Amino acid sequence: MSKKTALIYATVDGHTQKICNRLQDILLEHDQPAEVINIENFKGDLSGFDRIILGASIRYGVHDKKIIELINTRQAELESKKTAFFSVNLVARKAEKSSPETNPYVVKFFKQISWRPDVAETFAGMLDYPRYSFFDRTMIRLIMWMTKGPTDPKTVKEFTNWEKVDAFGKRLAEL
Ligand SMILES: Cc1cc2nc3c(=O)[nH]c(=O)nc-3n(C[C@H](O)[C@H](O)[C@H](O)COP(=O)(O)O)c2cc1C
């Protein structure tokens, strides 16, 4: 029987949602229905799902606190299901920081919580200077300058490796 999956995400600029939409497509290709849910609209009912996938982007070093709250308040329920977690950030554009074991945000995240999903992954996100506020643009340019990334304020660049997203989707279908 096909399993029902909830893809619950936290996003600011929509990129984590875009990744969830792609994961939904992959699951559907495997005849597995999946619902994509913004954490902002999540009503709290997980009972209809066999699999819970949580995805969140990084803003100034941290994942959205609503995702962390969901994990901490529903840990036992999550542990009764198949689960996965993924993080989206720009540090992950570097090959040596692109796995859950080597990405500093994911490593720190798992030090702060005791929940362990069946599968974890890290994806490089989107850089979109024109859409950021002056403050954010300045801060991100500084971070990019320090880490040898693009600093041209006109840069709009998607660093996401979609093949990696697809491979993660296939792993989810097998959970
Ligand atoms: C204000 C701001 C702060 C960010 N802080 C970080 C950061 O500390 N580390 C990092 O690797 N990426 C950082 N990013 C990059 C985001 O994680 C990346 O753009 C991601 O694709 C955003 O996903 P979202 O649209 O789902 O929120 C930041 C982006 C913005 C706009």
The ligand as an SDF file (V2000), in Angstrom:
LIG
                    3D

 31 33  0  0  0  0  0  0  0  0999 V2000
   18.9120   37.2100    5.5900 C   0  0  0  0  0  0  0  0  0  0  0  0
   19.5520   35.9170    5.1950 C   0  0  0  0  0  0  0  0  0  0  0  0
   20.3990   35.2610    6.0700 C   0  0  0  0  0  0  0  0  0  0  0  0
   21.0260   34.0580    5.6950 C   0  0  0  0  0  0  0  0  0  0  0  0
   21.9030   33.4660    6.5540 N   0  0  0  0  0  0  0  0  0  0  0  0
   22.5810   32.3850    6.1490 C   0  0  0  0  0  0  0  0  0  0  0  0
   23.5620   31.7950    6.9860 C   0  0  0  0  0  0  0  0  0  0  0  0
   23.8050   32.2300    8.1040 O   0  0  0  0  0  0  0  0  0  0  0  0
   24.2490   30.7310    6.5010 N   0  0  0  0  0  0  0  0  0  0  0  0
   24.0120   30.2060    5.2570 C   0  0  0  0  0  0  0  0  0  0  0  0
   24.6780   29.2360    4.8790 O   0  0  0  0  0  0  0  0  0  0  0  0
   23.0490   30.7110    4.4600 N   0  0  0  0  0  0  0  0  0  0  0  0
   22.3460   31.7850    4.8710 C   0  0  0  0  0  0  0  0  0  0  0  0
   21.3910   32.3410    4.0570 N   0  0  0  0  0  0  0  0  0  0  0  0
   21.0760   31.6790    2.7730 C   0  0  0  0  0  0  0  0  0  0  0  0
   19.7330   30.9400    2.8110 C   0  0  0  0  0  0  0  0  0  0  0  0
   19.8020   29.8190    3.6460 O   0  0  0  0  0  0  0  0  0  0  0  0
   19.3810   30.5480    1.3680 C   0  0  0  0  0  0  0  0  0  0  0  0
   19.1580   31.7240    0.6300 O   0  0  0  0  0  0  0  0  0  0  0  0
   18.1600   29.6530    1.2630 C   0  0  0  0  0  0  0  0  0  0  0  0
   17.9750   29.2840   -0.1030 O   0  0  0  0  0  0  0  0  0  0  0  0
   16.9050   30.3240    1.7790 C   0  0  0  0  0  0  0  0  0  0  0  0
   15.8510   29.4040    1.7110 O   0  0  0  0  0  0  0  0  0  0  0  0
   14.3320   29.8810    1.9070 P   0  0  0  0  0  0  0  0  0  0  0  0
   13.9850   30.7200    0.6850 O   0  0  0  0  0  0  0  0  0  0  0  0
   13.5580   28.6060    1.9260 O   0  0  0  0  0  0  0  0  0  0  0  0
   14.2330   30.6350    3.1900 O   0  0  0  0  0  0  0  0  0  0  0  0
   20.7590   33.5180    4.4120 C   0  0  0  0  0  0  0  0  0  0  0  0
   19.9000   34.1900    3.5270 C   0  0  0  0  0  0  0  0  0  0  0  0
   19.3180   35.3730    3.9060 C   0  0  0  0  0  0  0  0  0  0  0  0
   18.4340   36.0810    2.9360 C   0  0  0  0  0  0  0  0  0  0  0  0
  1  2  1  0
  2  3  1  0
  2 30  2  0
  3  4  2  0
  4  5  1  0
  4 28  1  0
  5  6  2  0
  6  7  1  0
  6 13  1  0
  7  8  2  0
  7  9  1  0
  9 10  1  0
 10 11  2  0
 10 12  1  0
 12 13  2  0
 13 14  1  0
 14 15  1  0
 14 28  1  0
 15 16  1  0
 16 17  1  0
 16 18  1  0
 18 19  1  0
 18 20  1  0
 20 21  1  0
 20 22  1  0
 22 23  1  0
 23 24  1  0
 24 25  2  0
 24 26  1  0
 24 27  1  0
 28 29  2  0
 29 30  1  0
 30 31  1  0
M  END
$$$$
